[in-house]
Amino acid sequence: MPKRILQGTVTSDQNDQSVTVSVERRFTHPILKKTIRKSKKYRAHDPKNDFKVGDVVRIQECAPVSKTKRWEVVAS
């Protein structure tokens, strides 16, 4: 099965080798027919501490790195 790739904005880089990425998705409400924005935060592995708050990055699924990290940063 292919690994999912998502694009989002780095919201936190305080922890070593980790970043928090906020991914926003837009969809049309099935009844109201109104465009809705929902966001979700993912913890991603950043081994070189390259990315800072505000950077737009792409993250990819990976094997669990820690209790909360199941994603890795692949590119900016």
PQR file of N, CA, C, O and H, with PARSE charges and radii, in Angstrom:
ATOM      1  N   MET A   1       0.842  -1.181   0.000 -0.4000 1.5000
ATOM      2  CA  MET A   1       0.000   0.000   0.000 -0.0000 2.0000
ATOM      3  C   MET A   1       0.887   1.243   0.000  0.5500 1.7000
ATOM      4  O   MET A   1       1.862   1.291   0.750 -0.5500 1.4000
ATOM      5  N   PRO A   2       0.575   2.255  -0.823 -0.5600 1.5000
ATOM      6  CA  PRO A   2       1.427   3.445  -0.875  0.2800 2.0000
ATOM      7  C   PRO A   2       1.321   4.269   0.409  0.5500 1.7000
ATOM      8  O   PRO A   2       0.298   4.274   1.093 -0.5500 1.4000
ATOM      9  N   LYS A   3       2.408   4.957   0.704 -0.4000 1.5000
ATOM     10  CA  LYS A   3       2.423   5.802   1.886 -0.0000 2.0000
ATOM     11  C   LYS A   3       1.751   7.131   1.570  0.5500 1.7000
ATOM     12  O   LYS A   3       1.940   7.697   0.493 -0.5500 1.4000
ATOM     13  H   LYS A   3       3.240   4.954   0.148  0.4000 1.0000
ATOM     14  N   ARG A   4       0.961   7.622   2.526 -0.4000 1.5000
ATOM     15  CA  ARG A   4       0.293   8.907   2.320 -0.0000 2.0000
ATOM     16  C   ARG A   4       1.308  10.039   2.432  0.5500 1.7000
ATOM     17  O   ARG A   4       2.250   9.963   3.221 -0.5500 1.4000
ATOM     18  H   ARG A   4       0.807   7.162   3.401  0.4000 1.0000
ATOM     19  N   ILE A   5       1.111  11.078   1.644 -0.4000 1.5000
ATOM     20  CA  ILE A   5       1.929  12.288   1.711 -0.0000 2.0000
ATOM     21  C   ILE A   5       0.981  13.462   1.902  0.5500 1.7000
ATOM     22  O   ILE A   5       0.027  13.626   1.142 -0.5500 1.4000
ATOM     23  H   ILE A   5       0.346  11.139   1.003  0.4000 1.0000
ATOM     24  N   LEU A   6       1.246  14.278   2.919 -0.4000 1.5000
ATOM     25  CA  LEU A   6       0.422  15.439   3.222 -0.0000 2.0000
ATOM     26  C   LEU A   6       1.295  16.692   3.212  0.5500 1.7000
ATOM     27  O   LEU A   6       2.507  16.621   3.414 -0.5500 1.4000
ATOM     28  H   LEU A   6       2.022  14.145   3.536  0.4000 1.0000
ATOM     29  N   GLN A   7       0.659  17.838   2.975 -0.4000 1.5000
ATOM     30  CA  GLN A   7       1.375  19.108   2.989 -0.0000 2.0000
ATOM     31  C   GLN A   7       0.778  19.983   4.071  0.5500 1.7000
ATOM     32  O   GLN A   7      -0.442  20.060   4.217 -0.5500 1.4000
ATOM     33  H   GLN A   7      -0.326  17.896   2.811  0.4000 1.0000
ATOM     34  N   GLY A   8       1.646  20.648   4.837 -0.4000 1.5000
ATOM     35  CA  GLY A   8       1.158  21.497   5.910 -0.0000 2.0000
ATOM     36  C   GLY A   8       2.207  22.499   6.345  0.5500 1.7000
ATOM     37  O   GLY A   8       3.278  22.607   5.747 -0.5500 1.4000
ATOM     38  H   GLY A   8       2.637  20.586   4.719  0.4000 1.0000
ATOM     39  N   THR A   9       1.874  23.239   7.411 -0.4000 1.5000
ATOM     40  CA  THR A   9       2.736  24.294   7.931 -0.0000 2.0000
ATOM     41  C   THR A   9       3.282  23.888   9.295  0.5500 1.7000
ATOM     42  O   THR A   9       2.545  23.377  10.139 -0.5500 1.4000
ATOM     43  H   THR A   9       1.004  23.151   7.897  0.4000 1.0000
ATOM     44  N   VAL A  10       4.575  24.116   9.506 -0.4000 1.5000
ATOM     45  CA  VAL A  10       5.190  23.808  10.795 -0.0000 2.0000
ATOM     46  C   VAL A  10       4.673  24.809  11.824  0.5500 1.7000
ATOM     47  O   VAL A  10       4.772  26.020  11.628 -0.5500 1.4000
ATOM     48  H   VAL A  10       5.173  24.531   8.820  0.4000 1.0000
ATOM     49  N   THR A  11       4.114  24.286  12.936 -0.4000 1.5000
ATOM     50  CA  THR A  11       3.595  25.152  13.990 -0.0000 2.0000
ATOM     51  C   THR A  11       4.467  25.136  15.235  0.5500 1.7000
ATOM     52  O   THR A  11       4.360  26.030  16.074 -0.5500 1.4000
ATOM     53  H   THR A  11       4.033  23.302  13.096  0.4000 1.0000
ATOM     54  N   SER A  12       5.337  24.122  15.370 -0.4000 1.5000
ATOM     55  CA  SER A  12       6.224  24.050  16.526 -0.0000 2.0000
ATOM     56  C   SER A  12       7.472  23.264  16.157  0.5500 1.7000
ATOM     57  O   SER A  12       7.404  22.252  15.460 -0.5500 1.4000
ATOM     58  H   SER A  12       5.423  23.395  14.688  0.4000 1.0000
ATOM     59  N   ASP A  13       8.630  23.754  16.644 -0.4000 1.5000
ATOM     60  CA  ASP A  13       9.890  23.043  16.424 -0.0000 2.0000
ATOM     61  C   ASP A  13      10.716  22.992  17.707  0.5500 1.7000
ATOM     62  O   ASP A  13      11.943  22.906  17.650 -0.5500 1.4000
ATOM     63  H   ASP A  13       8.685  24.577  17.210  0.4000 1.0000
ATOM     64  N   GLN A  14      10.061  23.044  18.849 -0.4000 1.5000
ATOM     65  CA  GLN A  14      10.766  23.150  20.122 -0.0000 2.0000
ATOM     66  C   GLN A  14      11.475  21.868  20.533  0.5500 1.7000
ATOM     67  O   GLN A  14      12.533  21.934  21.159 -0.5500 1.4000
ATOM     68  H   GLN A  14       9.065  23.114  18.895  0.4000 1.0000
ATOM     69  N   ASN A  15      10.926  20.710  20.201 -0.4000 1.5000
ATOM     70  CA  ASN A  15      11.540  19.452  20.599 -0.0000 2.0000
ATOM     71  C   ASN A  15      12.646  19.065  19.626  0.5500 1.7000
ATOM     72  O   ASN A  15      12.592  19.411  18.446 -0.5500 1.4000
ATOM     73  H   ASN A  15      10.067  20.657  19.693  0.4000 1.0000
ATOM     74  N   ASP A  16      13.650  18.344  20.127 -0.4000 1.5000
ATOM     75  CA  ASP A  16      14.772  17.912  19.303 -0.0000 2.0000
ATOM     76  C   ASP A  16      14.316  16.843  18.315  0.5500 1.7000
ATOM     77  O   ASP A  16      13.660  15.876  18.702 -0.5500 1.4000
ATOM     78  H   ASP A  16      13.693  18.063  21.086  0.4000 1.0000
ATOM     79  N   GLN A  17      14.660  17.018  17.048 -0.4000 1.5000
ATOM     80  CA  GLN A  17      14.366  16.088  15.960 -0.0000 2.0000
ATOM     81  C   GLN A  17      12.866  15.888  15.732  0.5500 1.7000
ATOM     82  O   GLN A  17      12.455  14.851  15.212 -0.5500 1.4000
ATOM     83  H   GLN A  17      15.193  17.804  16.734  0.4000 1.0000
ATOM     84  N   SER A  18      12.056  16.858  16.112 -0.4000 1.5000
ATOM     85  CA  SER A  18      10.604  16.755  15.923 -0.0000 2.0000
ATOM     86  C   SER A  18      10.029  18.097  15.491  0.5500 1.7000
ATOM     87  O   SER A  18      10.526  19.154  15.878 -0.5500 1.4000
ATOM     88  H   SER A  18      12.390  17.700  16.535  0.4000 1.0000
ATOM     89  N   VAL A  19       8.986  18.039  14.694 -0.4000 1.5000
ATOM     90  CA  VAL A  19       8.210  19.228  14.364 -0.0000 2.0000
ATOM     91  C   VAL A  19       6.732  18.868  14.438  0.5500 1.7000
ATOM     92  O   VAL A  19       6.352  17.717  14.224 -0.5500 1.4000
ATOM     93  H   VAL A  19       8.582  17.180  14.380  0.4000 1.0000
ATOM     94  N   THR A  20       5.911  19.853  14.738 -0.4000 1.5000
ATOM     95  CA  THR A  20       4.473  19.686  14.692 -0.0000 2.0000
ATOM     96  C   THR A  20       3.981  20.375  13.430  0.5500 1.7000
ATOM     97  O   THR A  20       4.259  21.553  13.201 -0.5500 1.4000
ATOM     98  H   THR A  20       6.220  20.788  14.912  0.4000 1.0000
ATOM     99  N   VAL A  21       3.245  19.627  12.611 -0.4000 1.5000
ATOM    100  CA  VAL A  21       2.774  20.145  11.326 -0.0000 2.0000
ATOM    101  C   VAL A  21       1.259  20.205  11.339  0.5500 1.7000
ATOM    102  O   VAL A  21       0.597  19.214  11.647 -0.5500 1.4000
ATOM    103  H   VAL A  21       3.019  18.670  12.797  0.4000 1.0000
ATOM    104  N   SER A  22       0.709  21.360  11.007 -0.4000 1.5000
ATOM    105  CA  SER A  22      -0.736  21.539  10.919 -0.0000 2.0000
ATOM    106  C   SER A  22      -1.158  21.375   9.461  0.5500 1.7000
ATOM    107  O   SER A  22      -0.721  22.124   8.587 -0.5500 1.4000
ATOM    108  H   SER A  22       1.246  22.166  10.756  0.4000 1.0000
ATOM    109  N   VAL A  23      -2.012  20.385   9.216 -0.4000 1.5000
ATOM    110  CA  VAL A  23      -2.481  20.097   7.859 -0.0000 2.0000
ATOM    111  C   VAL A  23      -3.951  20.496   7.772  0.5500 1.7000
ATOM    112  O   VAL A  23      -4.777  20.055   8.571 -0.5500 1.4000
ATOM    113  H   VAL A  23      -2.367  19.777   9.926  0.4000 1.0000
ATOM    114  N   GLU A  24      -4.263  21.344   6.783 -0.4000 1.5000
ATOM    115  CA  GLU A  24      -5.633  21.825   6.612 -0.0000 2.0000
ATOM    116  C   GLU A  24      -6.275  21.139   5.415  0.5500 1.7000
ATOM    117  O   GLU A  24      -5.648  20.981   4.367 -0.5500 1.4000
ATOM    118  H   GLU A  24      -3.592  21.703   6.135  0.4000 1.0000
ATOM    119  N   ARG A  25      -7.528  20.734   5.579 -0.4000 1.5000
ATOM    120  CA  ARG A  25      -8.261  20.169   4.454 -0.0000 2.0000
ATOM    121  C   ARG A  25      -9.563  20.931   4.282  0.5500 1.7000
ATOM    122  O   ARG A  25     -10.161  21.388   5.255 -0.5500 1.4000
ATOM    123  H   ARG A  25      -8.038  20.863   6.430  0.4000 1.0000
ATOM    124  N   ARG A  26      -9.991  21.062   3.045 -0.4000 1.5000
ATOM    125  CA  ARG A  26     -11.240  21.763   2.729 -0.0000 2.0000
ATOM    126  C   ARG A  26     -12.194  20.785   2.067  0.5500 1.7000
ATOM    127  O   ARG A  26     -11.794  19.962   1.243 -0.5500 1.4000
ATOM    128  H   ARG A  26      -9.505  20.690   2.255  0.4000 1.0000
ATOM    129  N   PHE A  27     -13.449  20.887   2.436 -0.4000 1.5000
ATOM    130  CA  PHE A  27     -14.452  20.033   1.823 -0.0000 2.0000
ATOM    131  C   PHE A  27     -15.802  20.738   1.888  0.5500 1.7000
ATOM    132  O   PHE A  27     -15.992  21.670   2.669 -0.5500 1.4000
ATOM    133  H   PHE A  27     -13.774  21.555   3.105  0.4000 1.0000
ATOM    134  N   THR A  28     -16.724  20.288   1.068 -0.4000 1.5000
ATOM    135  CA  THR A  28     -18.066  20.857   1.043 -0.0000 2.0000
ATOM    136  C   THR A  28     -18.963  20.071   1.986  0.5500 1.7000
ATOM    137  O   THR A  28     -19.010  18.843   1.932 -0.5500 1.4000
ATOM    138  H   THR A  28     -16.570  19.531   0.433  0.4000 1.0000
ATOM    139  N   HIS A  29     -19.670  20.781   2.843 -0.4000 1.5000
ATOM    140  CA  HIS A  29     -20.593  20.138   3.775 -0.0000 2.0000
ATOM    141  C   HIS A  29     -21.708  19.469   2.978  0.5500 1.7000
ATOM    142  O   HIS A  29     -22.269  20.086   2.073 -0.5500 1.4000
ATOM    143  H   HIS A  29     -19.632  21.779   2.887  0.4000 1.0000
ATOM    144  N   PRO A  30     -22.041  18.208   3.299 -0.5600 1.5000
ATOM    145  CA  PRO A  30     -23.012  17.483   2.477  0.2800 2.0000
ATOM    146  C   PRO A  30     -24.423  18.072   2.479  0.5500 1.7000
ATOM    147  O   PRO A  30     -25.150  17.932   1.495 -0.5500 1.4000
ATOM    148  N   ILE A  31     -24.816  18.722   3.562 -0.4000 1.5000
ATOM    149  CA  ILE A  31     -26.172  19.271   3.630 -0.0000 2.0000
ATOM    150  C   ILE A  31     -26.177  20.781   3.383  0.5500 1.7000
ATOM    151  O   ILE A  31     -26.984  21.283   2.600 -0.5500 1.4000
ATOM    152  H   ILE A  31     -24.226  18.836   4.361  0.4000 1.0000
ATOM    153  N   LEU A  32     -25.281  21.495   4.048 -0.4000 1.5000
ATOM    154  CA  LEU A  32     -25.263  22.950   3.940 -0.0000 2.0000
ATOM    155  C   LEU A  32     -24.639  23.458   2.639  0.5500 1.7000
ATOM    156  O   LEU A  32     -24.839  24.616   2.272 -0.5500 1.4000
ATOM    157  H   LEU A  32     -24.626  21.087   4.683  0.4000 1.0000
ATOM    158  N   LYS A  33     -23.879  22.597   1.930 -0.4000 1.5000
ATOM    159  CA  LYS A  33     -23.203  22.967   0.686 -0.0000 2.0000
ATOM    160  C   LYS A  33     -22.262  24.151   0.882  0.5500 1.7000
ATOM    161  O   LYS A  33     -22.089  24.982  -0.010 -0.5500 1.4000
ATOM    162  H   LYS A  33     -23.717  21.656   2.227  0.4000 1.0000
ATOM    163  N   LYS A  34     -21.666  24.212   2.050 -0.4000 1.5000
ATOM    164  CA  LYS A  34     -20.761  25.295   2.395 -0.0000 2.0000
ATOM    165  C   LYS A  34     -19.348  24.714   2.523  0.5500 1.7000
ATOM    166  O   LYS A  34     -19.177  23.608   3.036 -0.5500 1.4000
ATOM    167  H   LYS A  34     -21.806  23.537   2.775  0.4000 1.0000
ATOM    168  N   THR A  35     -18.340  25.453   2.060 -0.4000 1.5000
ATOM    169  CA  THR A  35     -16.970  24.980   2.165 -0.0000 2.0000
ATOM    170  C   THR A  35     -16.491  25.114   3.606  0.5500 1.7000
ATOM    171  O   THR A  35     -16.586  26.183   4.210 -0.5500 1.4000
ATOM    172  H   THR A  35     -18.478  26.351   1.643  0.4000 1.0000
ATOM    173  N   ILE A  36     -15.976  24.019   4.142 -0.4000 1.5000
ATOM    174  CA  ILE A  36     -15.531  23.976   5.530 -0.0000 2.0000
ATOM    175  C   ILE A  36     -14.039  23.695   5.560  0.5500 1.7000
ATOM    176  O   ILE A  36     -13.542  22.871   4.792 -0.5500 1.4000
ATOM    177  H   ILE A  36     -15.898  23.151   3.652  0.4000 1.0000
ATOM    178  N   ARG A  37     -13.310  24.390   6.461 -0.4000 1.5000
ATOM    179  CA  ARG A  37     -11.887  24.145   6.651 -0.0000 2.0000
ATOM    180  C   ARG A  37     -11.691  23.432   7.981  0.5500 1.7000
ATOM    181  O   ARG A  37     -12.164  23.893   9.019 -0.5500 1.4000
ATOM    182  H   ARG A  37     -13.713  25.060   7.085  0.4000 1.0000
ATOM    183  N   LYS A  38     -10.990  22.304   7.940 -0.4000 1.5000
ATOM    184  CA  LYS A  38     -10.646  21.588   9.157 -0.0000 2.0000
ATOM    185  C   LYS A  38      -9.146  21.373   9.159  0.5500 1.7000
ATOM    186  O   LYS A  38      -8.547  21.133   8.111 -0.5500 1.4000
ATOM    187  H   LYS A  38     -10.606  21.930   7.096  0.4000 1.0000
ATOM    188  N   SER A  39      -8.540  21.459  10.330 -0.4000 1.5000
ATOM    189  CA  SER A  39      -7.099  21.236  10.412 -0.0000 2.0000
ATOM    190  C   SER A  39      -6.803  20.175  11.455  0.5500 1.7000
ATOM    191  O   SER A  39      -7.563  19.982  12.404 -0.5500 1.4000
ATOM    192  H   SER A  39      -9.027  21.654  11.181  0.4000 1.0000
ATOM    193  N   LYS A  40      -5.694  19.496  11.264 -0.4000 1.5000
ATOM    194  CA  LYS A  40      -5.255  18.461  12.183 -0.0000 2.0000
ATOM    195  C   LYS A  40      -3.749  18.574  12.331  0.5500 1.7000
ATOM    196  O   LYS A  40      -3.047  18.888  11.370 -0.5500 1.4000
ATOM    197  H   LYS A  40      -5.077  19.653  10.493  0.4000 1.0000
ATOM    198  N   LYS A  41      -3.251  18.318  13.533 -0.4000 1.5000
ATOM    199  CA  LYS A  41      -1.821  18.409  13.796 -0.0000 2.0000
ATOM    200  C   LYS A  41      -1.197  17.020  13.781  0.5500 1.7000
ATOM    201  O   LYS A  41      -1.754  16.062  14.317 -0.5500 1.4000
ATOM    202  H   LYS A  41      -3.821  18.063  14.314  0.4000 1.0000
ATOM    203  N   TYR A  42      -0.038  16.937  13.161 -0.4000 1.5000
ATOM    204  CA  TYR A  42       0.730  15.695  13.113 -0.0000 2.0000
ATOM    205  C   TYR A  42       2.127  15.975  13.659  0.5500 1.7000
ATOM    206  O   TYR A  42       2.703  17.030  13.394 -0.5500 1.4000
ATOM    207  H   TYR A  42       0.415  17.716  12.727  0.4000 1.0000
ATOM    208  N   ARG A  43       2.666  15.029  14.418 -0.4000 1.5000
ATOM    209  CA  ARG A  43       4.043  15.115  14.885 -0.0000 2.0000
ATOM    210  C   ARG A  43       4.910  14.377  13.873  0.5500 1.7000
ATOM    211  O   ARG A  43       4.628  13.227  13.536 -0.5500 1.4000
ATOM    212  H   ARG A  43       2.198  14.172  14.632  0.4000 1.0000
ATOM    213  N   ALA A  44       5.963  15.030  13.386 -0.4000 1.5000
ATOM    214  CA  ALA A  44       6.801  14.449  12.336 -0.0000 2.0000
ATOM    215  C   ALA A  44       8.263  14.451  12.759  0.5500 1.7000
ATOM    216  O   ALA A  44       8.716  15.321  13.502 -0.5500 1.4000
ATOM    217  H   ALA A  44       6.192  15.964  13.660  0.4000 1.0000
ATOM    218  N   HIS A  45       8.987  13.453  12.265 -0.4000 1.5000
ATOM    219  CA  HIS A  45      10.403  13.289  12.572 -0.0000 2.0000
ATOM    220  C   HIS A  45      11.232  14.180  11.652  0.5500 1.7000
ATOM    221  O   HIS A  45      11.103  14.110  10.430 -0.5500 1.4000
ATOM    222  H   HIS A  45       8.619  12.746  11.661  0.4000 1.0000
ATOM    223  N   ASP A  46      12.086  15.020  12.243 -0.4000 1.5000
ATOM    224  CA  ASP A  46      12.973  15.923  11.510 -0.0000 2.0000
ATOM    225  C   ASP A  46      14.384  15.723  12.064  0.5500 1.7000
ATOM    226  O   ASP A  46      14.813  16.487  12.929 -0.5500 1.4000
ATOM    227  H   ASP A  46      12.191  15.077  13.236  0.4000 1.0000
ATOM    228  N   PRO A  47      15.119  14.704  11.583 -0.5600 1.5000
ATOM    229  CA  PRO A  47      16.382  14.322  12.229  0.2800 2.0000
ATOM    230  C   PRO A  47      17.454  15.405  12.262  0.5500 1.7000
ATOM    231  O   PRO A  47      18.277  15.416  13.178 -0.5500 1.4000
ATOM    232  N   LYS A  48      17.469  16.325  11.279 -0.4000 1.5000
ATOM    233  CA  LYS A  48      18.523  17.340  11.224 -0.0000 2.0000
ATOM    234  C   LYS A  48      18.083  18.692  11.776  0.5500 1.7000
ATOM    235  O   LYS A  48      18.854  19.650  11.733 -0.5500 1.4000
ATOM    236  H   LYS A  48      16.801  16.316  10.535  0.4000 1.0000
ATOM    237  N   ASN A  49      16.869  18.787  12.288 -0.4000 1.5000
ATOM    238  CA  ASN A  49      16.329  20.052  12.805 -0.0000 2.0000
ATOM    239  C   ASN A  49      16.408  21.163  11.761  0.5500 1.7000
ATOM    240  O   ASN A  49      16.778  22.293  12.078 -0.5500 1.4000
ATOM    241  H   ASN A  49      16.243  18.009  12.322  0.4000 1.0000
ATOM    242  N   ASP A  50      16.061  20.839  10.514 -0.4000 1.5000
ATOM    243  CA  ASP A  50      16.154  21.790   9.410 -0.0000 2.0000
ATOM    244  C   ASP A  50      15.008  22.794   9.378  0.5500 1.7000
ATOM    245  O   ASP A  50      15.202  23.922   8.925 -0.5500 1.4000
ATOM    246  H   ASP A  50      15.761  19.920  10.256  0.4000 1.0000
ATOM    247  N   PHE A  51      13.828  22.421   9.843 -0.4000 1.5000
ATOM    248  CA  PHE A  51      12.627  23.215   9.594 -0.0000 2.0000
ATOM    249  C   PHE A  51      12.237  24.050  10.795  0.5500 1.7000
ATOM    250  O   PHE A  51      12.359  23.614  11.940 -0.5500 1.4000
ATOM    251  H   PHE A  51      13.670  21.505  10.211  0.4000 1.0000
ATOM    252  N   LYS A  52      11.767  25.259  10.520 -0.4000 1.5000
ATOM    253  CA  LYS A  52      11.388  26.216  11.563 -0.0000 2.0000
ATOM    254  C   LYS A  52       9.903  26.547  11.440  0.5500 1.7000
ATOM    255  O   LYS A  52       9.259  26.186  10.454 -0.5500 1.4000
ATOM    256  H   LYS A  52      11.669  25.613   9.590  0.4000 1.0000
ATOM    257  N   VAL A  53       9.369  27.230  12.437 -0.4000 1.5000
ATOM    258  CA  VAL A  53       7.957  27.605  12.463 -0.0000 2.0000
ATOM    259  C   VAL A  53       7.626  28.456  11.237  0.5500 1.7000
ATOM    260  O   VAL A  53       8.342  29.403  10.913 -0.5500 1.4000
ATOM    261  H   VAL A  53       9.892  27.523  13.238  0.4000 1.0000
ATOM    262  N   GLY A  54       6.525  28.104  10.557 -0.4000 1.5000
ATOM    263  CA  GLY A  54       6.083  28.839   9.386 -0.0000 2.0000
ATOM    264  C   GLY A  54       6.478  28.204   8.065  0.5500 1.7000
ATOM    265  O   GLY A  54       5.949  28.583   7.020 -0.5500 1.4000
ATOM    266  H   GLY A  54       5.943  27.334  10.820  0.4000 1.0000
ATOM    267  N   ASP A  55       7.398  27.244   8.089 -0.4000 1.5000
ATOM    268  CA  ASP A  55       7.805  26.572   6.854 -0.0000 2.0000
ATOM    269  C   ASP A  55       6.690  25.670   6.346  0.5500 1.7000
ATOM    270  O   ASP A  55       5.999  25.021   7.132 -0.5500 1.4000
ATOM    271  H   ASP A  55       7.828  26.937   8.938  0.4000 1.0000
ATOM    272  N   VAL A  56       6.517  25.630   5.028 -0.4000 1.5000
ATOM    273  CA  VAL A  56       5.555  24.712   4.414 -0.0000 2.0000
ATOM    274  C   VAL A  56       6.324  23.449   4.055  0.5500 1.7000
ATOM    275  O   VAL A  56       7.298  23.497   3.304 -0.5500 1.4000
ATOM    276  H   VAL A  56       7.078  26.157   4.389  0.4000 1.0000
ATOM    277  N   VAL A  57       5.878  22.314   4.598 -0.4000 1.5000
ATOM    278  CA  VAL A  57       6.603  21.058   4.413 -0.0000 2.0000
ATOM    279  C   VAL A  57       5.664  19.960   3.943  0.5500 1.7000
ATOM    280  O   VAL A  57       4.444  20.071   4.061 -0.5500 1.4000
ATOM    281  H   VAL A  57       5.086  22.275   5.208  0.4000 1.0000
ATOM    282  N   ARG A  58       6.258  18.891   3.404 -0.4000 1.5000
ATOM    283  CA  ARG A  58       5.515  17.684   3.038 -0.0000 2.0000
ATOM    284  C   ARG A  58       5.940  16.594   4.009  0.5500 1.7000
ATOM    285  O   ARG A  58       7.128  16.433   4.289 -0.5500 1.4000
ATOM    286  H   ARG A  58       7.249  18.801   3.308  0.4000 1.0000
ATOM    287  N   ILE A  59       4.966  15.843   4.525 -0.4000 1.5000
ATOM    288  CA  ILE A  59       5.262  14.758   5.455 -0.0000 2.0000
ATOM    289  C   ILE A  59       4.743  13.449   4.872  0.5500 1.7000
ATOM    290  O   ILE A  59       3.768  13.427   4.122 -0.5500 1.4000
ATOM    291  H   ILE A  59       4.001  15.974   4.298  0.4000 1.0000
ATOM    292  N   GLN A  60       5.415  12.361   5.234 -0.4000 1.5000
ATOM    293  CA  GLN A  60       5.080  11.046   4.703 -0.0000 2.0000
ATOM    294  C   GLN A  60       4.976  10.062   5.855  0.5500 1.7000
ATOM    295  O   GLN A  60       5.713  10.152   6.837 -0.5500 1.4000
ATOM    296  H   GLN A  60       6.208  12.379   5.844  0.4000 1.0000
ATOM    297  N   GLU A  61       4.041   9.114   5.719 -0.4000 1.5000
ATOM    298  CA  GLU A  61       3.879   8.076   6.724 -0.0000 2.0000
ATOM    299  C   GLU A  61       5.154   7.254   6.848  0.5500 1.7000
ATOM    300  O   GLU A  61       5.874   7.052   5.870 -0.5500 1.4000
ATOM    301  H   GLU A  61       3.442   9.041   4.921  0.4000 1.0000
ATOM    302  N   CYS A  62       5.426   6.784   8.064 -0.4000 1.5000
ATOM    303  CA  CYS A  62       6.580   5.912   8.276 -0.0000 2.0000
ATOM    304  C   CYS A  62       6.283   5.003   9.470  0.5500 1.7000
ATOM    305  O   CYS A  62       5.243   5.126  10.116 -0.5500 1.4000
ATOM    306  H   CYS A  62       4.842   6.948   8.859  0.4000 1.0000
ATOM    307  N   ALA A  63       7.197   4.107   9.745 -0.4000 1.5000
ATOM    308  CA  ALA A  63       7.059   3.249  10.918 -0.0000 2.0000
ATOM    309  C   ALA A  63       7.152   4.121  12.171  0.5500 1.7000
ATOM    310  O   ALA A  63       7.789   5.173  12.126 -0.5500 1.4000
ATOM    311  H   ALA A  63       8.042   4.007   9.220  0.4000 1.0000
ATOM    312  N   PRO A  64       6.542   3.722  13.281 -0.5600 1.5000
ATOM    313  CA  PRO A  64       6.590   4.542  14.491  0.2800 2.0000
ATOM    314  C   PRO A  64       8.022   4.838  14.945  0.5500 1.7000
ATOM    315  O   PRO A  64       8.842   3.931  15.088 -0.5500 1.4000
ATOM    316  N   VAL A  65       8.305   6.125  15.167 -0.4000 1.5000
ATOM    317  CA  VAL A  65       9.615   6.554  15.638 -0.0000 2.0000
ATOM    318  C   VAL A  65       9.587   6.718  17.155  0.5500 1.7000
ATOM    319  O   VAL A  65      10.586   6.471  17.831 -0.5500 1.4000
ATOM    320  H   VAL A  65       7.640   6.862  15.050  0.4000 1.0000
ATOM    321  N   SER A  66       8.436   7.136  17.683 -0.4000 1.5000
ATOM    322  CA  SER A  66       8.251   7.281  19.126 -0.0000 2.0000
ATOM    323  C   SER A  66       6.766   7.072  19.426  0.5500 1.7000
ATOM    324  O   SER A  66       6.011   6.615  18.568 -0.5500 1.4000
ATOM    325  H   SER A  66       7.625   7.337  17.133  0.4000 1.0000
ATOM    326  N   LYS A  67       6.359   7.406  20.633 -0.4000 1.5000
ATOM    327  CA  LYS A  67       4.967   7.196  21.034 -0.0000 2.0000
ATOM    328  C   LYS A  67       3.992   7.955  20.139  0.5500 1.7000
ATOM    329  O   LYS A  67       2.923   7.438  19.814 -0.5500 1.4000
ATOM    330  H   LYS A  67       6.972   7.777  21.330  0.4000 1.0000
ATOM    331  N   THR A  68       4.346   9.167  19.739 -0.4000 1.5000
ATOM    332  CA  THR A  68       3.414  10.000  18.967 -0.0000 2.0000
ATOM    333  C   THR A  68       3.836  10.236  17.519  0.5500 1.7000
ATOM    334  O   THR A  68       3.027  10.707  16.720 -0.5500 1.4000
ATOM    335  H   THR A  68       5.214   9.587  20.003  0.4000 1.0000
ATOM    336  N   LYS A  69       5.076   9.921  17.159 -0.4000 1.5000
ATOM    337  CA  LYS A  69       5.560  10.240  15.806 -0.0000 2.0000
ATOM    338  C   LYS A  69       5.414   9.054  14.863  0.5500 1.7000
ATOM    339  O   LYS A  69       6.066   8.025  15.039 -0.5500 1.4000
ATOM    340  H   LYS A  69       5.734   9.538  17.808  0.4000 1.0000
ATOM    341  N   ARG A  70       4.551   9.207  13.857 -0.4000 1.5000
ATOM    342  CA  ARG A  70       4.357   8.207  12.821 -0.0000 2.0000
ATOM    343  C   ARG A  70       4.553   8.811  11.446  0.5500 1.7000
ATOM    344  O   ARG A  70       4.197   8.186  10.446 -0.5500 1.4000
ATOM    345  H   ARG A  70       4.021  10.043  13.714  0.4000 1.0000
ATOM    346  N   TRP A  71       5.107  10.003  11.368 -0.4000 1.5000
ATOM    347  CA  TRP A  71       5.328  10.714  10.112 -0.0000 2.0000
ATOM    348  C   TRP A  71       6.765  11.213  10.071  0.5500 1.7000
ATOM    349  O   TRP A  71       7.392  11.399  11.114 -0.5500 1.4000
ATOM    350  H   TRP A  71       5.395  10.511  12.180  0.4000 1.0000
ATOM    351  N   GLU A  72       7.294  11.433   8.849 -0.4000 1.5000
ATOM    352  CA  GLU A  72       8.616  12.007   8.682 -0.0000 2.0000
ATOM    353  C   GLU A  72       8.547  13.111   7.641  0.5500 1.7000
ATOM    354  O   GLU A  72       7.761  13.037   6.697 -0.5500 1.4000
ATOM    355  H   GLU A  72       6.784  11.282   8.002  0.4000 1.0000
ATOM    356  N   VAL A  73       9.372  14.132   7.817 -0.4000 1.5000
ATOM    357  CA  VAL A  73       9.413  15.234   6.869 -0.0000 2.0000
ATOM    358  C   VAL A  73      10.236  14.795   5.666  0.5500 1.7000
ATOM    359  O   VAL A  73      11.361  14.319   5.820 -0.5500 1.4000
ATOM    360  H   VAL A  73      10.011  14.192   8.584  0.4000 1.0000
ATOM    361  N   VAL A  74       9.674  14.954   4.461 -0.4000 1.5000
ATOM    362  CA  VAL A  74      10.389  14.528   3.255 -0.0000 2.0000
ATOM    363  C   VAL A  74      10.934  15.705   2.451  0.5500 1.7000
ATOM    364  O   VAL A  74      11.976  15.565   1.811 -0.5500 1.4000
ATOM    365  H   VAL A  74       8.760  15.340   4.336  0.4000 1.0000
ATOM    366  N   ALA A  75      10.279  16.839   2.463 -0.4000 1.5000
ATOM    367  CA  ALA A  75      10.759  18.001   1.691 -0.0000 2.0000
ATOM    368  C   ALA A  75      10.042  19.253   2.160  0.5500 1.7000
ATOM    369  O   ALA A  75       9.044  19.195   2.879 -0.5500 1.4000
ATOM    370  H   ALA A  75       9.432  16.953   2.983  0.4000 1.0000
ATOM    371  N   SER A  76      10.579  20.384   1.731 -0.4000 1.5000
ATOM    372  CA  SER A  76       9.918  21.651   2.075 -0.0000 2.0000
ATOM    373  C   SER A  76       9.116  22.160   0.905  0.5500 1.7000
ATOM    374  O   SER A  76       8.487  23.215   1.000 -0.5500 1.4000
ATOM    375  H   SER A  76      11.389  20.431   1.147  0.4000 1.0000
TER
END
